[in-house]
Amino acid sequence: MTIGMTEWLLYAGALLVLFLTPGPVWLALLARTLSGGVAAALPLALGVVVGDLIWPLAAIHGLSWMVSTYDYTLVILRWVAAVLFAGMGLQLIRHADRAIQADGRSTRPGFWPGFSAGLAAILGNPKAILFYLGLLPGFFDLAAITALDVGMIVAVSMIIPFLGNLLFAVGIDRLRRLVQSPAALRRLNRVAGLLLILVGLMIGVPALHD
């Protein structure tokens, strides 16, 4: 291993700051937790983990060069994610009066709807793109790192946001359980739907300028 403890601490601190900065993943996690509790948020957090595996590997293996040369790649990713979340939000608002378990594909309990939402959020998240493709190479000498270093970078990039997302979801779920009336449920569904639409806007608006 060629990376020193100081470099690891700086990188871990940067990841923590990245997590604490609100963005599309936070809003998506908030919306899923409001709709279905921690059980709905966990698959989303796992989808984010996969994105946090892909982005550092992409940065290390030179995708930053490809993106700078073919910037339409990120535009496509952003538009796919934007359409997905806007559609999920509109669907949730349309069925705001229904019980959570009766909602459509975007909010029903299950692994794949949450997992795909998390993956789309992190892959289309401009904050993550900037950090991994733009800032990660500044923490490490990518020309000198070993395979063990790469494994450690990827592991740290996955673990810190994942634990943060779980703690965030647990906190939101506890607040959610305090509200049980149908009127409160309707308001929660509408808030969750608006949050999902906001996720889509946050992802899609930057693509208009690319």
PyMOL CGO cylinders between C-alpha atoms (Angstrom):
from pymol import cmd
from pymol.cgo import CYLINDER

trace = [
    CYLINDER, 0.00, 0.00, 0.00, 1.41, 3.38, -1.02, 0.3, 1, 1, 1, 1, 1, 1,
    CYLINDER, 1.41, 3.38, -1.02, -1.19, 5.68, 0.57, 0.3, 1, 1, 1, 1, 1, 1,
    CYLINDER, -1.19, 5.68, 0.57, -0.39, 7.17, 3.98, 0.3, 1, 1, 1, 1, 1, 1,
    CYLINDER, -0.39, 7.17, 3.98, -2.70, 7.68, 6.95, 0.3, 1, 1, 1, 1, 1, 1,
    CYLINDER, -2.70, 7.68, 6.95, -2.89, 11.43, 6.37, 0.3, 1, 1, 1, 1, 1, 1,
    CYLINDER, -2.89, 11.43, 6.37, -4.20, 10.91, 2.85, 0.3, 1, 1, 1, 1, 1, 1,
    CYLINDER, -4.20, 10.91, 2.85, -6.78, 8.41, 4.11, 0.3, 1, 1, 1, 1, 1, 1,
    CYLINDER, -6.78, 8.41, 4.11, -8.02, 10.77, 6.80, 0.3, 1, 1, 1, 1, 1, 1,
    CYLINDER, -8.02, 10.77, 6.80, -8.30, 13.66, 4.34, 0.3, 1, 1, 1, 1, 1, 1,
    CYLINDER, -8.30, 13.66, 4.34, -10.22, 11.51, 1.87, 0.3, 1, 1, 1, 1, 1, 1,
    CYLINDER, -10.22, 11.51, 1.87, -12.54, 10.10, 4.55, 0.3, 1, 1, 1, 1, 1, 1,
    CYLINDER, -12.54, 10.10, 4.55, -13.21, 13.64, 5.78, 0.3, 1, 1, 1, 1, 1, 1,
    CYLINDER, -13.21, 13.64, 5.78, -14.00, 14.79, 2.26, 0.3, 1, 1, 1, 1, 1, 1,
    CYLINDER, -14.00, 14.79, 2.26, -16.45, 11.90, 1.85, 0.3, 1, 1, 1, 1, 1, 1,
    CYLINDER, -16.45, 11.90, 1.85, -18.14, 12.89, 5.09, 0.3, 1, 1, 1, 1, 1, 1,
    CYLINDER, -18.14, 12.89, 5.09, -18.50, 16.47, 3.88, 0.3, 1, 1, 1, 1, 1, 1,
    CYLINDER, -18.50, 16.47, 3.88, -19.88, 15.14, 0.58, 0.3, 1, 1, 1, 1, 1, 1,
    CYLINDER, -19.88, 15.14, 0.58, -22.49, 13.12, 2.47, 0.3, 1, 1, 1, 1, 1, 1,
    CYLINDER, -22.49, 13.12, 2.47, -23.46, 16.04, 4.72, 0.3, 1, 1, 1, 1, 1, 1,
    CYLINDER, -23.46, 16.04, 4.72, -24.05, 18.30, 1.70, 0.3, 1, 1, 1, 1, 1, 1,
    CYLINDER, -24.05, 18.30, 1.70, -27.73, 17.94, 0.69, 0.3, 1, 1, 1, 1, 1, 1,
    CYLINDER, -27.73, 17.94, 0.69, -28.27, 16.72, -2.85, 0.3, 1, 1, 1, 1, 1, 1,
    CYLINDER, -28.27, 16.72, -2.85, -30.36, 14.35, -4.97, 0.3, 1, 1, 1, 1, 1, 1,
    CYLINDER, -30.36, 14.35, -4.97, -29.44, 11.27, -2.93, 0.3, 1, 1, 1, 1, 1, 1,
    CYLINDER, -29.44, 11.27, -2.93, -30.58, 12.91, 0.31, 0.3, 1, 1, 1, 1, 1, 1,
    CYLINDER, -30.58, 12.91, 0.31, -33.88, 13.95, -1.22, 0.3, 1, 1, 1, 1, 1, 1,
    CYLINDER, -33.88, 13.95, -1.22, -34.47, 10.54, -2.79, 0.3, 1, 1, 1, 1, 1, 1,
    CYLINDER, -34.47, 10.54, -2.79, -33.67, 8.83, 0.52, 0.3, 1, 1, 1, 1, 1, 1,
    CYLINDER, -33.67, 8.83, 0.52, -35.98, 11.20, 2.37, 0.3, 1, 1, 1, 1, 1, 1,
    CYLINDER, -35.98, 11.20, 2.37, -38.81, 10.54, -0.08, 0.3, 1, 1, 1, 1, 1, 1,
    CYLINDER, -38.81, 10.54, -0.08, -38.41, 6.75, 0.09, 0.3, 1, 1, 1, 1, 1, 1,
    CYLINDER, -38.41, 6.75, 0.09, -38.22, 6.76, 3.89, 0.3, 1, 1, 1, 1, 1, 1,
    CYLINDER, -38.22, 6.76, 3.89, -41.32, 8.92, 4.20, 0.3, 1, 1, 1, 1, 1, 1,
    CYLINDER, -41.32, 8.92, 4.20, -43.16, 6.54, 1.89, 0.3, 1, 1, 1, 1, 1, 1,
    CYLINDER, -43.16, 6.54, 1.89, -42.08, 3.20, 3.29, 0.3, 1, 1, 1, 1, 1, 1,
    CYLINDER, -42.08, 3.20, 3.29, -39.75, 3.56, 6.24, 0.3, 1, 1, 1, 1, 1, 1,
    CYLINDER, -39.75, 3.56, 6.24, -36.28, 2.10, 6.61, 0.3, 1, 1, 1, 1, 1, 1,
    CYLINDER, -36.28, 2.10, 6.61, -37.31, -1.04, 4.72, 0.3, 1, 1, 1, 1, 1, 1,
    CYLINDER, -37.31, -1.04, 4.72, -37.90, 1.08, 1.61, 0.3, 1, 1, 1, 1, 1, 1,
    CYLINDER, -37.90, 1.08, 1.61, -34.77, 3.16, 2.16, 0.3, 1, 1, 1, 1, 1, 1,
    CYLINDER, -34.77, 3.16, 2.16, -32.33, 0.25, 2.54, 0.3, 1, 1, 1, 1, 1, 1,
    CYLINDER, -32.33, 0.25, 2.54, -32.51, -0.90, -1.12, 0.3, 1, 1, 1, 1, 1, 1,
    CYLINDER, -32.51, -0.90, -1.12, -32.02, 2.70, -2.21, 0.3, 1, 1, 1, 1, 1, 1,
    CYLINDER, -32.02, 2.70, -2.21, -28.95, 2.96, 0.02, 0.3, 1, 1, 1, 1, 1, 1,
    CYLINDER, -28.95, 2.96, 0.02, -27.61, -0.25, -1.56, 0.3, 1, 1, 1, 1, 1, 1,
    CYLINDER, -27.61, -0.25, -1.56, -28.15, 1.23, -5.02, 0.3, 1, 1, 1, 1, 1, 1,
    CYLINDER, -28.15, 1.23, -5.02, -26.14, 4.26, -3.94, 0.3, 1, 1, 1, 1, 1, 1,
    CYLINDER, -26.14, 4.26, -3.94, -23.39, 1.90, -2.75, 0.3, 1, 1, 1, 1, 1, 1,
    CYLINDER, -23.39, 1.90, -2.75, -23.09, 0.46, -6.26, 0.3, 1, 1, 1, 1, 1, 1,
    CYLINDER, -23.09, 0.46, -6.26, -22.75, 3.98, -7.65, 0.3, 1, 1, 1, 1, 1, 1,
    CYLINDER, -22.75, 3.98, -7.65, -20.10, 4.70, -5.04, 0.3, 1, 1, 1, 1, 1, 1,
    CYLINDER, -20.10, 4.70, -5.04, -18.30, 1.63, -6.34, 0.3, 1, 1, 1, 1, 1, 1,
    CYLINDER, -18.30, 1.63, -6.34, -18.55, 2.70, -9.99, 0.3, 1, 1, 1, 1, 1, 1,
    CYLINDER, -18.55, 2.70, -9.99, -17.50, 6.35, -9.68, 0.3, 1, 1, 1, 1, 1, 1,
    CYLINDER, -17.50, 6.35, -9.68, -14.11, 5.90, -7.94, 0.3, 1, 1, 1, 1, 1, 1,
    CYLINDER, -14.11, 5.90, -7.94, -13.23, 3.02, -10.26, 0.3, 1, 1, 1, 1, 1, 1,
    CYLINDER, -13.23, 3.02, -10.26, -14.20, 5.19, -13.23, 0.3, 1, 1, 1, 1, 1, 1,
    CYLINDER, -14.20, 5.19, -13.23, -12.02, 8.04, -11.97, 0.3, 1, 1, 1, 1, 1, 1,
    CYLINDER, -12.02, 8.04, -11.97, -9.08, 5.76, -11.28, 0.3, 1, 1, 1, 1, 1, 1,
    CYLINDER, -9.08, 5.76, -11.28, -9.25, 4.03, -14.64, 0.3, 1, 1, 1, 1, 1, 1,
    CYLINDER, -9.25, 4.03, -14.64, -9.54, 7.15, -16.72, 0.3, 1, 1, 1, 1, 1, 1,
    CYLINDER, -9.54, 7.15, -16.72, -13.25, 7.78, -17.32, 0.3, 1, 1, 1, 1, 1, 1,
    CYLINDER, -13.25, 7.78, -17.32, -12.59, 11.40, -16.40, 0.3, 1, 1, 1, 1, 1, 1,
    CYLINDER, -12.59, 11.40, -16.40, -10.72, 11.72, -19.71, 0.3, 1, 1, 1, 1, 1, 1,
    CYLINDER, -10.72, 11.72, -19.71, -13.56, 10.13, -21.65, 0.3, 1, 1, 1, 1, 1, 1,
    CYLINDER, -13.56, 10.13, -21.65, -16.17, 12.36, -20.03, 0.3, 1, 1, 1, 1, 1, 1,
    CYLINDER, -16.17, 12.36, -20.03, -14.14, 15.49, -20.76, 0.3, 1, 1, 1, 1, 1, 1,
    CYLINDER, -14.14, 15.49, -20.76, -13.87, 14.38, -24.39, 0.3, 1, 1, 1, 1, 1, 1,
    CYLINDER, -13.87, 14.38, -24.39, -17.43, 13.08, -24.80, 0.3, 1, 1, 1, 1, 1, 1,
    CYLINDER, -17.43, 13.08, -24.80, -19.42, 15.23, -22.38, 0.3, 1, 1, 1, 1, 1, 1,
    CYLINDER, -19.42, 15.23, -22.38, -22.72, 14.00, -23.84, 0.3, 1, 1, 1, 1, 1, 1,
    CYLINDER, -22.72, 14.00, -23.84, -22.20, 10.83, -21.75, 0.3, 1, 1, 1, 1, 1, 1,
    CYLINDER, -22.20, 10.83, -21.75, -23.02, 12.68, -18.53, 0.3, 1, 1, 1, 1, 1, 1,
    CYLINDER, -23.02, 12.68, -18.53, -25.88, 14.54, -20.19, 0.3, 1, 1, 1, 1, 1, 1,
    CYLINDER, -25.88, 14.54, -20.19, -27.52, 11.22, -21.06, 0.3, 1, 1, 1, 1, 1, 1,
    CYLINDER, -27.52, 11.22, -21.06, -27.03, 9.88, -17.52, 0.3, 1, 1, 1, 1, 1, 1,
    CYLINDER, -27.03, 9.88, -17.52, -28.52, 13.04, -16.02, 0.3, 1, 1, 1, 1, 1, 1,
    CYLINDER, -28.52, 13.04, -16.02, -31.57, 13.02, -18.30, 0.3, 1, 1, 1, 1, 1, 1,
    CYLINDER, -31.57, 13.02, -18.30, -32.34, 9.35, -17.61, 0.3, 1, 1, 1, 1, 1, 1,
    CYLINDER, -32.34, 9.35, -17.61, -32.16, 9.97, -13.86, 0.3, 1, 1, 1, 1, 1, 1,
    CYLINDER, -32.16, 9.97, -13.86, -34.17, 13.21, -14.10, 0.3, 1, 1, 1, 1, 1, 1,
    CYLINDER, -34.17, 13.21, -14.10, -37.02, 11.57, -16.02, 0.3, 1, 1, 1, 1, 1, 1,
    CYLINDER, -37.02, 11.57, -16.02, -37.07, 8.59, -13.64, 0.3, 1, 1, 1, 1, 1, 1,
    CYLINDER, -37.07, 8.59, -13.64, -37.40, 10.67, -10.48, 0.3, 1, 1, 1, 1, 1, 1,
    CYLINDER, -37.40, 10.67, -10.48, -39.86, 13.18, -11.93, 0.3, 1, 1, 1, 1, 1, 1,
    CYLINDER, -39.86, 13.18, -11.93, -42.08, 10.28, -13.04, 0.3, 1, 1, 1, 1, 1, 1,
    CYLINDER, -42.08, 10.28, -13.04, -41.88, 8.65, -9.62, 0.3, 1, 1, 1, 1, 1, 1,
    CYLINDER, -41.88, 8.65, -9.62, -42.79, 11.92, -7.93, 0.3, 1, 1, 1, 1, 1, 1,
    CYLINDER, -42.79, 11.92, -7.93, -45.79, 12.59, -10.17, 0.3, 1, 1, 1, 1, 1, 1,
    CYLINDER, -45.79, 12.59, -10.17, -47.03, 9.04, -9.61, 0.3, 1, 1, 1, 1, 1, 1,
    CYLINDER, -47.03, 9.04, -9.61, -46.79, 9.43, -5.85, 0.3, 1, 1, 1, 1, 1, 1,
    CYLINDER, -46.79, 9.43, -5.85, -48.66, 12.76, -5.87, 0.3, 1, 1, 1, 1, 1, 1,
    CYLINDER, -48.66, 12.76, -5.87, -51.42, 11.25, -8.05, 0.3, 1, 1, 1, 1, 1, 1,
    CYLINDER, -51.42, 11.25, -8.05, -52.00, 8.53, -5.46, 0.3, 1, 1, 1, 1, 1, 1,
    CYLINDER, -52.00, 8.53, -5.46, -51.43, 10.62, -2.34, 0.3, 1, 1, 1, 1, 1, 1,
    CYLINDER, -51.43, 10.62, -2.34, -54.71, 9.40, -0.78, 0.3, 1, 1, 1, 1, 1, 1,
    CYLINDER, -54.71, 9.40, -0.78, -53.80, 5.72, -1.03, 0.3, 1, 1, 1, 1, 1, 1,
    CYLINDER, -53.80, 5.72, -1.03, -52.14, 3.71, 1.66, 0.3, 1, 1, 1, 1, 1, 1,
    CYLINDER, -52.14, 3.71, 1.66, -48.39, 3.44, 1.24, 0.3, 1, 1, 1, 1, 1, 1,
    CYLINDER, -48.39, 3.44, 1.24, -48.54, -0.25, 0.46, 0.3, 1, 1, 1, 1, 1, 1,
    CYLINDER, -48.54, -0.25, 0.46, -51.04, 0.34, -2.36, 0.3, 1, 1, 1, 1, 1, 1,
    CYLINDER, -51.04, 0.34, -2.36, -48.94, 2.84, -4.24, 0.3, 1, 1, 1, 1, 1, 1,
    CYLINDER, -48.94, 2.84, -4.24, -47.43, 2.14, -7.61, 0.3, 1, 1, 1, 1, 1, 1,
    CYLINDER, -47.43, 2.14, -7.61, -44.08, 0.81, -8.68, 0.3, 1, 1, 1, 1, 1, 1,
    CYLINDER, -44.08, 0.81, -8.68, -42.02, 3.69, -7.38, 0.3, 1, 1, 1, 1, 1, 1,
    CYLINDER, -42.02, 3.69, -7.38, -43.11, 3.34, -3.74, 0.3, 1, 1, 1, 1, 1, 1,
    CYLINDER, -43.11, 3.34, -3.74, -44.23, -0.27, -3.25, 0.3, 1, 1, 1, 1, 1, 1,
    CYLINDER, -44.23, -0.27, -3.25, -42.12, -2.39, -0.90, 0.3, 1, 1, 1, 1, 1, 1,
    CYLINDER, -42.12, -2.39, -0.90, -39.47, -4.29, -2.77, 0.3, 1, 1, 1, 1, 1, 1,
    CYLINDER, -39.47, -4.29, -2.77, -35.80, -4.38, -3.49, 0.3, 1, 1, 1, 1, 1, 1,
    CYLINDER, -35.80, -4.38, -3.49, -35.54, -3.41, -7.16, 0.3, 1, 1, 1, 1, 1, 1,
    CYLINDER, -35.54, -3.41, -7.16, -37.62, -0.19, -7.19, 0.3, 1, 1, 1, 1, 1, 1,
    CYLINDER, -37.62, -0.19, -7.19, -35.54, 1.23, -4.34, 0.3, 1, 1, 1, 1, 1, 1,
    CYLINDER, -35.54, 1.23, -4.34, -32.26, -0.14, -5.65, 0.3, 1, 1, 1, 1, 1, 1,
    CYLINDER, -32.26, -0.14, -5.65, -32.76, 1.32, -9.14, 0.3, 1, 1, 1, 1, 1, 1,
    CYLINDER, -32.76, 1.32, -9.14, -33.79, 4.67, -7.64, 0.3, 1, 1, 1, 1, 1, 1,
    CYLINDER, -33.79, 4.67, -7.64, -30.61, 4.81, -5.56, 0.3, 1, 1, 1, 1, 1, 1,
    CYLINDER, -30.61, 4.81, -5.56, -28.41, 3.83, -8.47, 0.3, 1, 1, 1, 1, 1, 1,
    CYLINDER, -28.41, 3.83, -8.47, -30.02, 6.45, -10.73, 0.3, 1, 1, 1, 1, 1, 1,
    CYLINDER, -30.02, 6.45, -10.73, -29.66, 9.12, -8.04, 0.3, 1, 1, 1, 1, 1, 1,
    CYLINDER, -29.66, 9.12, -8.04, -25.95, 8.57, -7.53, 0.3, 1, 1, 1, 1, 1, 1,
    CYLINDER, -25.95, 8.57, -7.53, -25.06, 8.06, -11.21, 0.3, 1, 1, 1, 1, 1, 1,
    CYLINDER, -25.06, 8.06, -11.21, -26.84, 11.27, -12.19, 0.3, 1, 1, 1, 1, 1, 1,
    CYLINDER, -26.84, 11.27, -12.19, -25.77, 13.28, -9.13, 0.3, 1, 1, 1, 1, 1, 1,
    CYLINDER, -25.77, 13.28, -9.13, -23.61, 16.24, -10.26, 0.3, 1, 1, 1, 1, 1, 1,
    CYLINDER, -23.61, 16.24, -10.26, -22.12, 16.45, -6.76, 0.3, 1, 1, 1, 1, 1, 1,
    CYLINDER, -22.12, 16.45, -6.76, -20.84, 12.87, -6.95, 0.3, 1, 1, 1, 1, 1, 1,
    CYLINDER, -20.84, 12.87, -6.95, -19.65, 13.34, -10.51, 0.3, 1, 1, 1, 1, 1, 1,
    CYLINDER, -19.65, 13.34, -10.51, -17.64, 16.42, -9.55, 0.3, 1, 1, 1, 1, 1, 1,
    CYLINDER, -17.64, 16.42, -9.55, -16.17, 14.75, -6.48, 0.3, 1, 1, 1, 1, 1, 1,
    CYLINDER, -16.17, 14.75, -6.48, -15.14, 11.42, -7.96, 0.3, 1, 1, 1, 1, 1, 1,
    CYLINDER, -15.14, 11.42, -7.96, -14.13, 12.49, -11.45, 0.3, 1, 1, 1, 1, 1, 1,
    CYLINDER, -14.13, 12.49, -11.45, -12.78, 15.90, -10.55, 0.3, 1, 1, 1, 1, 1, 1,
    CYLINDER, -12.78, 15.90, -10.55, -11.52, 15.84, -6.97, 0.3, 1, 1, 1, 1, 1, 1,
    CYLINDER, -11.52, 15.84, -6.97, -10.59, 12.23, -6.19, 0.3, 1, 1, 1, 1, 1, 1,
    CYLINDER, -10.59, 12.23, -6.19, -7.41, 12.35, -8.32, 0.3, 1, 1, 1, 1, 1, 1,
    CYLINDER, -7.41, 12.35, -8.32, -6.28, 15.26, -6.15, 0.3, 1, 1, 1, 1, 1, 1,
    CYLINDER, -6.28, 15.26, -6.15, -6.18, 13.07, -3.03, 0.3, 1, 1, 1, 1, 1, 1,
    CYLINDER, -6.18, 13.07, -3.03, -4.04, 10.28, -4.43, 0.3, 1, 1, 1, 1, 1, 1,
    CYLINDER, -4.04, 10.28, -4.43, -1.27, 9.76, -6.95, 0.3, 1, 1, 1, 1, 1, 1,
    CYLINDER, -1.27, 9.76, -6.95, -3.26, 7.58, -9.34, 0.3, 1, 1, 1, 1, 1, 1,
    CYLINDER, -3.26, 7.58, -9.34, -0.15, 6.72, -11.33, 0.3, 1, 1, 1, 1, 1, 1,
    CYLINDER, -0.15, 6.72, -11.33, 1.52, 5.13, -8.31, 0.3, 1, 1, 1, 1, 1, 1,
    CYLINDER, 1.52, 5.13, -8.31, -1.29, 3.39, -6.42, 0.3, 1, 1, 1, 1, 1, 1,
    CYLINDER, -1.29, 3.39, -6.42, -1.45, -0.40, -6.13, 0.3, 1, 1, 1, 1, 1, 1,
    CYLINDER, -1.45, -0.40, -6.13, -4.37, -2.80, -6.49, 0.3, 1, 1, 1, 1, 1, 1,
    CYLINDER, -4.37, -2.80, -6.49, -4.68, -2.86, -2.69, 0.3, 1, 1, 1, 1, 1, 1,
    CYLINDER, -4.68, -2.86, -2.69, -4.87, 0.93, -2.67, 0.3, 1, 1, 1, 1, 1, 1,
    CYLINDER, -4.87, 0.93, -2.67, -7.66, 0.84, -5.26, 0.3, 1, 1, 1, 1, 1, 1,
    CYLINDER, -7.66, 0.84, -5.26, -9.58, -1.69, -3.19, 0.3, 1, 1, 1, 1, 1, 1,
    CYLINDER, -9.58, -1.69, -3.19, -9.25, 0.47, -0.09, 0.3, 1, 1, 1, 1, 1, 1,
    CYLINDER, -9.25, 0.47, -0.09, -10.32, 3.63, -1.94, 0.3, 1, 1, 1, 1, 1, 1,
    CYLINDER, -10.32, 3.63, -1.94, -13.41, 1.87, -3.25, 0.3, 1, 1, 1, 1, 1, 1,
    CYLINDER, -13.41, 1.87, -3.25, -14.24, 0.37, 0.16, 0.3, 1, 1, 1, 1, 1, 1,
    CYLINDER, -14.24, 0.37, 0.16, -13.99, 3.71, 1.96, 0.3, 1, 1, 1, 1, 1, 1,
    CYLINDER, -13.99, 3.71, 1.96, -16.01, 5.39, -0.81, 0.3, 1, 1, 1, 1, 1, 1,
    CYLINDER, -16.01, 5.39, -0.81, -18.80, 2.85, -0.28, 0.3, 1, 1, 1, 1, 1, 1,
    CYLINDER, -18.80, 2.85, -0.28, -18.83, 2.44, 3.50, 0.3, 1, 1, 1, 1, 1, 1,
    CYLINDER, -18.83, 2.44, 3.50, -18.92, 6.06, 4.70, 0.3, 1, 1, 1, 1, 1, 1,
    CYLINDER, -18.92, 6.06, 4.70, -21.90, 7.20, 2.57, 0.3, 1, 1, 1, 1, 1, 1,
    CYLINDER, -21.90, 7.20, 2.57, -23.74, 3.92, 3.20, 0.3, 1, 1, 1, 1, 1, 1,
    CYLINDER, -23.74, 3.92, 3.20, -23.54, 4.24, 6.98, 0.3, 1, 1, 1, 1, 1, 1,
    CYLINDER, -23.54, 4.24, 6.98, -24.50, 7.90, 6.76, 0.3, 1, 1, 1, 1, 1, 1,
    CYLINDER, -24.50, 7.90, 6.76, -27.51, 7.10, 4.58, 0.3, 1, 1, 1, 1, 1, 1,
    CYLINDER, -27.51, 7.10, 4.58, -28.69, 4.39, 7.00, 0.3, 1, 1, 1, 1, 1, 1,
    CYLINDER, -28.69, 4.39, 7.00, -28.46, 6.73, 10.00, 0.3, 1, 1, 1, 1, 1, 1,
    CYLINDER, -28.46, 6.73, 10.00, -30.31, 9.42, 8.06, 0.3, 1, 1, 1, 1, 1, 1,
    CYLINDER, -30.31, 9.42, 8.06, -33.08, 6.96, 7.10, 0.3, 1, 1, 1, 1, 1, 1,
    CYLINDER, -33.08, 6.96, 7.10, -33.48, 5.71, 10.69, 0.3, 1, 1, 1, 1, 1, 1,
    CYLINDER, -33.48, 5.71, 10.69, -33.87, 9.27, 11.95, 0.3, 1, 1, 1, 1, 1, 1,
    CYLINDER, -33.87, 9.27, 11.95, -36.48, 10.12, 9.28, 0.3, 1, 1, 1, 1, 1, 1,
    CYLINDER, -36.48, 10.12, 9.28, -38.34, 6.87, 9.97, 0.3, 1, 1, 1, 1, 1, 1,
    CYLINDER, -38.34, 6.87, 9.97, -38.68, 7.68, 13.66, 0.3, 1, 1, 1, 1, 1, 1,
    CYLINDER, -38.68, 7.68, 13.66, -40.23, 11.03, 12.80, 0.3, 1, 1, 1, 1, 1, 1,
    CYLINDER, -40.23, 11.03, 12.80, -42.49, 9.34, 10.26, 0.3, 1, 1, 1, 1, 1, 1,
    CYLINDER, -42.49, 9.34, 10.26, -43.89, 6.92, 12.85, 0.3, 1, 1, 1, 1, 1, 1,
    CYLINDER, -43.89, 6.92, 12.85, -45.13, 9.82, 14.94, 0.3, 1, 1, 1, 1, 1, 1,
    CYLINDER, -45.13, 9.82, 14.94, -47.65, 10.66, 12.23, 0.3, 1, 1, 1, 1, 1, 1,
    CYLINDER, -47.65, 10.66, 12.23, -50.33, 8.03, 11.61, 0.3, 1, 1, 1, 1, 1, 1,
    CYLINDER, -50.33, 8.03, 11.61, -53.56, 9.82, 10.59, 0.3, 1, 1, 1, 1, 1, 1,
    CYLINDER, -53.56, 9.82, 10.59, -54.87, 9.60, 6.98, 0.3, 1, 1, 1, 1, 1, 1,
    CYLINDER, -54.87, 9.60, 6.98, -54.52, 13.36, 6.56, 0.3, 1, 1, 1, 1, 1, 1,
    CYLINDER, -54.52, 13.36, 6.56, -50.92, 13.23, 7.72, 0.3, 1, 1, 1, 1, 1, 1,
    CYLINDER, -50.92, 13.23, 7.72, -50.28, 10.27, 5.41, 0.3, 1, 1, 1, 1, 1, 1,
    CYLINDER, -50.28, 10.27, 5.41, -51.66, 12.25, 2.48, 0.3, 1, 1, 1, 1, 1, 1,
    CYLINDER, -51.66, 12.25, 2.48, -49.40, 15.17, 3.29, 0.3, 1, 1, 1, 1, 1, 1,
    CYLINDER, -49.40, 15.17, 3.29, -46.40, 12.87, 3.62, 0.3, 1, 1, 1, 1, 1, 1,
    CYLINDER, -46.40, 12.87, 3.62, -47.14, 11.31, 0.22, 0.3, 1, 1, 1, 1, 1, 1,
    CYLINDER, -47.14, 11.31, 0.22, -47.36, 14.73, -1.39, 0.3, 1, 1, 1, 1, 1, 1,
    CYLINDER, -47.36, 14.73, -1.39, -44.16, 15.92, 0.24, 0.3, 1, 1, 1, 1, 1, 1,
    CYLINDER, -44.16, 15.92, 0.24, -42.40, 12.72, -0.85, 0.3, 1, 1, 1, 1, 1, 1,
    CYLINDER, -42.40, 12.72, -0.85, -43.68, 13.18, -4.40, 0.3, 1, 1, 1, 1, 1, 1,
    CYLINDER, -43.68, 13.18, -4.40, -42.50, 16.79, -4.55, 0.3, 1, 1, 1, 1, 1, 1,
    CYLINDER, -42.50, 16.79, -4.55, -39.10, 15.73, -3.22, 0.3, 1, 1, 1, 1, 1, 1,
    CYLINDER, -39.10, 15.73, -3.22, -38.75, 13.15, -5.97, 0.3, 1, 1, 1, 1, 1, 1,
    CYLINDER, -38.75, 13.15, -5.97, -39.67, 15.73, -8.61, 0.3, 1, 1, 1, 1, 1, 1,
    CYLINDER, -39.67, 15.73, -8.61, -37.10, 18.09, -7.07, 0.3, 1, 1, 1, 1, 1, 1,
    CYLINDER, -37.10, 18.09, -7.07, -34.51, 15.33, -7.39, 0.3, 1, 1, 1, 1, 1, 1,
    CYLINDER, -34.51, 15.33, -7.39, -35.31, 15.13, -11.10, 0.3, 1, 1, 1, 1, 1, 1,
    CYLINDER, -35.31, 15.13, -11.10, -35.03, 18.90, -11.48, 0.3, 1, 1, 1, 1, 1, 1,
    CYLINDER, -35.03, 18.90, -11.48, -31.70, 19.03, -9.63, 0.3, 1, 1, 1, 1, 1, 1,
    CYLINDER, -31.70, 19.03, -9.63, -30.32, 16.37, -11.92, 0.3, 1, 1, 1, 1, 1, 1,
    CYLINDER, -30.32, 16.37, -11.92, -31.91, 17.59, -15.16, 0.3, 1, 1, 1, 1, 1, 1,
    CYLINDER, -31.91, 17.59, -15.16, -31.40, 21.36, -14.98, 0.3, 1, 1, 1, 1, 1, 1,
    CYLINDER, -31.40, 21.36, -14.98, -27.58, 21.17, -15.18, 0.3, 1, 1, 1, 1, 1, 1,
    CYLINDER, -27.58, 21.17, -15.18, -27.97, 19.00, -18.28, 0.3, 1, 1, 1, 1, 1, 1,
    CYLINDER, -27.97, 19.00, -18.28, -29.68, 21.89, -20.06, 0.3, 1, 1, 1, 1, 1, 1,
    CYLINDER, -29.68, 21.89, -20.06, -26.43, 23.84, -19.90, 0.3, 1, 1, 1, 1, 1, 1,
    CYLINDER, -26.43, 23.84, -19.90, -24.20, 20.96, -21.07, 0.3, 1, 1, 1, 1, 1, 1,
]
cmd.load_cgo(trace, "trace")
